[in-house]
Structures are given as C-alpha cells and as structure tokens.
C-alpha cells in the first residue's frame, strides 16, 4: 500500500469524526471511545480505521483464524482494513505490528513501509461458539480494589473525606480524595476519572490544557475504562465539539492521550488474558 493511500485512510477517519461532531452527532465519538474499550492496546490509527468501517466491532481477527476456530465469514461480508508496519530485519509478528503506533515512530530506523491486513468482526462470522478465553469473576468491587492497587503503585495517595462534598472526587497533584459512601459502580467511575487527571494533567501537559479540556479528557478515560468492564456510563463526548475548535491535530492528540491512559489502567486492573493478535484469536478485554 502506497504512503499516499495510508495517509488518505487515516485522514478520512479523523475527518469523518470532525464532520460528525460539527454536525452535532457526538454519538460517533462515543463509538470511538467504546472501540477503545474493546481494543485498548491497538494503535490509535487502527482503532480509527476499525471504527470507521465497522462501528459495532467487538472482536476481530483474520479469516484463517476464524476458520481454525470453527467459524466462517458470512457470504458478502467485507473485510476491515487495518495497517501493519513492515520492519526490516526478520519477520515481525503481526501482533506487535498492529499494536504499535501506526506512525512507526517506535521502529522508525527499521520501518520500510506498511501493509494492509484485513480482519473480520465476530458479527460477520457464523459457526461454533468461541471457547472461553478468560473468566472475569467478582463484582465491580474487585475492579475497584485493583484500581486502588494501581493508584498506590503509581505513587498516588488515596484519601476519603466528607469535606470535598458536593464533589464526588478531587485530584491534587499526587493525592486523590473520594467522597465516602459512594455506590460501588459510582466509586469506580469517579476513581477512574481522577486517575485520568493524575495521568494526563500533571507536569508540562497541564499548562497546555484548560480546565474544560482536562475534565472532558478525564471523563473520556473513565468512560473507556468503565465500558471495558461492562459498566454502562455516560460521557462528556459532546463537549469535544467546543474543545477542539476544528483543529484535527488537537483532537487527535487528545484522543491518543485518552487511549494511552485508559490502556495503562486496563492492563493493570484486568485479569490475566492471553496475548492475542488479529491472526490468532479475537482480542477483547473482559
């Protein structure tokens, strides 16, 4: 695939998102954020490509892999194009390729180009039921416990105090304070929101953002993390319309930051899952 085609595919996806936001269709951004919950370790570019072509995708892999799992692509279904970097010096596993930033920055001294890889969502297939890859046990409380451990391991102090009311949570440079007595799901979402602040809005980046942008990004992190563990939660996605002000680069940088932070949280709080790729087995976060 030529570099011009690659740029065109990526630009089409981000332009579609911008047009949708400008037209007041903020649900499109919710689809992108939901895709981040399903594919948190995929590159931002490939998430954009998957969502643009198949907004409802939840599990994707290649044709041969589906066949090996006893499932077959339905007649007439169209493959979902994603981009895999080609690296000089040995065969790079596809898993590594599609999970890296599609810009190729991490391996720029070896990058020799990109190749198109076509995958299919489970909804495009039929056949045997998939084997259970992982089993998530317990309630939201277990995920909250894991999130608390992640907070502690990150050097962040977690406190509980009635003094922050009516706020449910606050974040102040290495200290997160939650309102006591929150319902379990509400506590998890609030803590994820405040962790988003700690990861995104300390240091140099704080000076480059305004309060509204910071709140919206933290809410987007909480949305992605919460959706990935099965919670149904709202999002402040509509606010992006005013935040990026038509600047595609700013919007992309913001969403990439959200994806990076949410992926780090999910890796820490999710049960151990097999390392999967588009050519082996479907990749999902339980």
N, C-alpha and C positions, 0 to 999 in steps of 0.2 A: 504494500500500500504506500502510495506516494505521500510525502510530508504535507503537501497541499491538501490532500483528502483528509488526512488526520486532523489538521487544524480546522478544516471545514466541519468535520463531525463534532468536534469539541465545541466550536463556536456556535453551531446550530443548537446544541443542548442548552448552553447558557443563555443564548438569545431567546430561546423559547421560554425559559423561566422568567426572564426580564419582561418579555411581552405579556406573559400571563399575570405577573404582578402589577404591571401598569394598567392592565385591563380589569384589575380588581379580583382576579382569580387566584387568591392566596392559597387555595387548596392544592395547587400544583406544587408549591413549596412544601406543604405538608407531605405530599407524596415523596419528594426528595428526602425529607427528613426521615420519613418512615423507611425508605430504602437504606439509609444509613444504619437504621436499627437492624435490618436484615443482613447487611453486608458491611459491618464496621471496619473490616480490615482491607477492603478493596480500595484502590486509589480513588480519589475524588473524581477524576475524569471518567473512570469506568462506571462509577455509580451514576454519574450524569447520563452516560450512554445507556445503561440498563434501564433507568427510569424513563428516559425519553422514549425508548422503544417499547417498553413493557412496564407501565407504572405500577402494576399489581404484582410484579415478580417477588417471590419469597425464597426460592431455592433454584439455583441454576447450575448446570454442568453440561458437558459436551454430549454429542449424540452417542458415541461409543460407550460412554459411562452409563448413560441411561439404559442402553441395551444390556450391558453387563448386570445392571440391577433389575433386569426383567421388565423394564418399562420402555415404551416405544413412542417416538414423536408422532403425534396425530397427523394425518394427511392434511396437507395445505398449510401447516404451521410454518412460520418464518423465523429463522434464527435471529438471536440477539447478538449484535456485533459488539465485541469488546476488543481492546488493544493490548497486545503483549509486546514488551520491548524485546528486541533481539540483541543479545550480548555476545561480543567476540570472545573466543577462548573457552570452548567447551559448551556443552548443552545446558542451558539454564532451565530449571524446572518451571513449568508454566505457573505453578502455584506462586513462585517467587515473583514472576513477571507481572501477573495481574494484580498482585497485592502491593506492588510498588507504585510510587507516583508515576503516572504515565508521561511526565515530562522527562523522565530518565535521569534526573539530577543525581540520584544515588550512585549510578553507574555510568556517568557521562563519559568517562575515559574508555569504557568498553562498548558503549551503545553504538550499534551500527544501523539501527532502524527499528521499525515496528511491523508487526504482522497482525492481520485480522484473525480473530478467533471467534467462532460462532457457538453460542451456548443456547440452551432452551430452558425455560422455566418449567417447574413441575406441572403447572396447569396446562402446559402444551403437550403433556405426555399422558399415556394411559398404560395400565398393566398391573404388575404386582405392587402390593403395598410396600413402602420403603421400610427397611429394618430400622429399629430404634437406635439412633446413634448415641444419644445421651438421654438421661432422665433427670429432669430437674425436680428435686424433692424439697418439700417445705413450702413455707409461705413467704410473703414479702419480707417478713421479719428476718429471715435468713439472709436475704439480699441486703437488707439494711445493716445487719451485723458485718457482712463482708465489706460493705461500703465504709463502715466505721473503721475497719482494719486498714482499708486503703487510705483513708484520711490520716490515720495515725502513722502509717508507714511513709506517708508523704511529708511528715513533719508538721502537720496541721493540728492545732489543739481544738477539740470539740467540747463545747460547753452547752449547758441548758439553763435558761433563765427566763423568768416571767417578765423581767424588766424591758424586754425588747418588744412586748405587745404594743400595738396590734400586729407588728411584723411577725411572720412565722419563722424567719431566719435572717441572719445577717452574716456578712463576711468582712473581716477587717484585718487584712494582711497577716495571714497565718493563724487566725482564730475564727472559727465558725461557731456561732451561737444559735441554737434552735429553741423555739418555744416549747416548753414541756406539755405533755398531754395530747400531742397531735395523733390522729389516727395513723396506723402503720403505713398505709399507702401514701398518705399526705406527708408523713415524716420522710419517707424515702425520696419522694419527688423534691421536697424542699431541700434536703441534704444534697441531692444531685445538683440542684440549681446552684447552691452555694459553693459546692466543689468546682462547678464550672467557672464561677468567678475566680476562685483561687488559681485555677489552671490557666485561665485566659487573661486575667486582668490585673496581674501583678507585674511589676517591672516596667520595661520600656513600652509594652503594648498599652498599658493603662493611659499613658499620655497621648496615645494615638487614637483613642476612642472617647466618645461621650457617654454619659450615663445611660441614655436610652439604648444605645448600641450594646453596651455592656449587659444591660438587663435582658435584652432580646436574645443575645448570644447565649447567656446562661440559661434562659428558658428553653432555647433550642437544644442545648446539651441535655437538660433534664427530660425533654420530650423524647429524644433519641434513646437515651438510656432506659427510660421508663417503658417505652413501647417495646424495647427489645426483651424485657422480662414479662411482657404480657399485660402491662397496665394500660388502660385507655385514659389518655390525658389530653387536655387542650394544649394549644401552643400559641405563642405570640407571633406566628409567622406573618400575619398581615402587616405587622409593623415594619417588616423589611421594605415595604413599598416606599416609606419615607426615609428609611435609613440609608439605602444605597444611592438614592437620588439619581438613578440612571447610570451609575458607574459600574460597569460589568466587572471590572477588576476588583473593586472594593467588595462587591457581593461575593465573588469567588473566594477572595481571601478570607472573608468572614465565615463562609460555609466550610472551607477547608479547616479553619481553626476549630470550628464546632466538631467536625468529623474527627480530627486528631484527638481532641479531648475526650469525646464520647468513647472512642475506640479504646483509649487507655483505661478508662473506668470499666468498660465492659470486660476487657481482658482480666482485670483484677477481681471482679465480682462474680464472673460466670464460672460454673463448674468446669472441670477439665473437659475439653472437647477434642476430638481428633483433628489433626491438621489436614484440611481438605482443600481441594482446588477444583477448578472448573472442568478438569479432565478426569477426576477420580470420583468424588461423591458430592452431593449437594452441601453447600456451606450455609449454615444458619446458626444464630445464637439463640439458645433456648430461652 
